[in-house]
């Protein structure tokens, strides 16, 4: 006979409810903003930092800056709503700086002040 305490369940069911309402909406917006930052950064790689797309008035650098600003605003909302743990953000930043110093091919751009 199998011991019920050593038997693994067939699947995992989270004891936590998924976000709903305002939390779900702000997480969705954060996902959208991340995608917009990624898209603008790839445009910069493809067409240049200072390129201005036809019909636009701003460079890719300016447009990426605006997208990053949008994302930071939404991330601030997430932090204030405790959807993101600020201490974890700081640990992640420190860890990424350490990783960049180790693996960047152009390490002079990694600054301990950021």
C-alpha positions as CSV (number, residue, x, y, z in Angstrom):
1,X,0.0,0.0,0.0
2,X,1.3,3.5,-0.9
3,X,1.9,6.0,1.8
4,X,-0.4,9.0,1.0
5,X,2.1,11.5,2.4
6,X,4.8,10.4,-0.1
7,X,2.5,10.3,-3.1
8,X,2.8,13.2,-5.5
9,X,-0.3,14.8,-6.9
10,X,-1.0,14.6,-10.6
11,X,-0.9,18.4,-11.0
12,X,-0.2,21.5,-9.0
13,X,-3.2,23.7,-8.0
14,X,-2.2,27.0,-6.6
15,X,-3.7,28.0,-3.2
16,X,-3.7,31.6,-4.4
17,X,-6.4,33.2,-6.5
18,X,-5.2,34.9,-9.7
19,X,-5.3,38.6,-9.8
20,X,-8.6,40.2,-10.8
21,X,-10.0,43.7,-11.4
22,X,-7.5,46.6,-11.0
23,X,-4.5,44.3,-10.3
24,X,-5.2,42.2,-13.4
25,X,-5.5,45.4,-15.5
26,X,-2.3,47.0,-14.3
27,X,-0.4,43.7,-14.8
28,X,-1.8,43.6,-18.4
29,X,-0.7,47.1,-19.0
30,X,2.8,46.3,-17.6
31,X,3.0,43.4,-20.1
32,X,2.0,45.7,-23.0
33,X,4.5,48.4,-22.0
34,X,7.3,45.8,-21.8
35,X,6.4,44.7,-25.3
36,X,6.5,48.4,-26.5
37,X,9.9,48.9,-25.0
38,X,11.2,45.8,-26.7
39,X,9.7,46.8,-30.0
40,X,11.2,50.3,-29.9
41,X,14.6,48.9,-28.9
42,X,14.6,46.5,-31.9
43,X,13.7,49.4,-34.2
44,X,16.7,51.3,-32.8
45,X,19.0,48.3,-33.6
46,X,17.6,47.9,-37.1
47,X,17.5,51.6,-38.1
48,X,19.8,53.5,-35.8
49,X,19.7,55.5,-32.6
50,X,19.0,58.8,-34.2
51,X,16.8,57.7,-37.0
52,X,13.4,59.4,-37.3
53,X,10.8,57.3,-38.9
54,X,8.8,58.8,-41.7
55,X,5.8,60.6,-40.3
56,X,7.4,60.8,-36.8
57,X,9.1,63.8,-35.2
58,X,11.2,62.0,-32.6
59,X,14.4,59.9,-32.9
60,X,14.4,56.3,-31.8
61,X,16.4,57.3,-28.7
62,X,13.6,59.8,-27.8
63,X,10.8,57.3,-28.6
64,X,12.5,54.6,-26.5
65,X,12.9,57.0,-23.7
66,X,9.2,57.7,-23.8
67,X,8.4,54.0,-23.8
68,X,10.7,53.5,-20.8
69,X,9.0,56.3,-19.0
70,X,5.6,54.7,-19.7
71,X,6.9,51.4,-18.3
72,X,8.5,53.0,-15.2
73,X,5.2,54.7,-14.4
74,X,3.3,51.4,-14.6
75,X,6.0,49.6,-12.6
76,X,5.7,52.3,-9.9
77,X,2.0,51.6,-9.7
78,X,2.8,47.9,-9.4
79,X,5.3,48.5,-6.5
80,X,2.8,50.8,-4.7
81,X,0.1,48.2,-5.1
82,X,2.5,45.5,-3.8
83,X,2.3,43.5,-7.0
84,X,6.1,43.9,-7.1
85,X,8.3,43.7,-4.1
86,X,10.6,46.7,-4.0
87,X,13.3,44.8,-2.0
88,X,13.3,42.1,-4.7
89,X,13.7,44.9,-7.3
90,X,16.8,46.2,-5.5
91,X,18.3,42.6,-5.2
92,X,17.6,42.1,-8.9
93,X,19.3,45.4,-9.8
94,X,22.4,44.5,-7.7
95,X,22.5,41.0,-9.2
96,X,22.3,42.3,-12.7
97,X,25.0,44.9,-12.2
98,X,27.3,42.1,-10.9
99,X,26.4,39.9,-13.9
100,X,27.0,42.7,-16.4
101,X,30.4,43.5,-14.9
102,X,31.3,39.8,-15.4
103,X,29.9,39.2,-18.9
104,X,29.6,42.5,-20.7
105,X,31.9,42.7,-23.7
106,X,32.2,46.4,-23.2
107,X,32.4,46.6,-19.4
108,X,33.1,50.3,-19.2
109,X,29.4,51.0,-19.6
110,X,28.5,49.2,-16.4
111,X,28.3,51.8,-13.6
112,X,28.0,51.0,-9.9
113,X,25.9,54.1,-9.5
114,X,22.9,52.9,-11.5
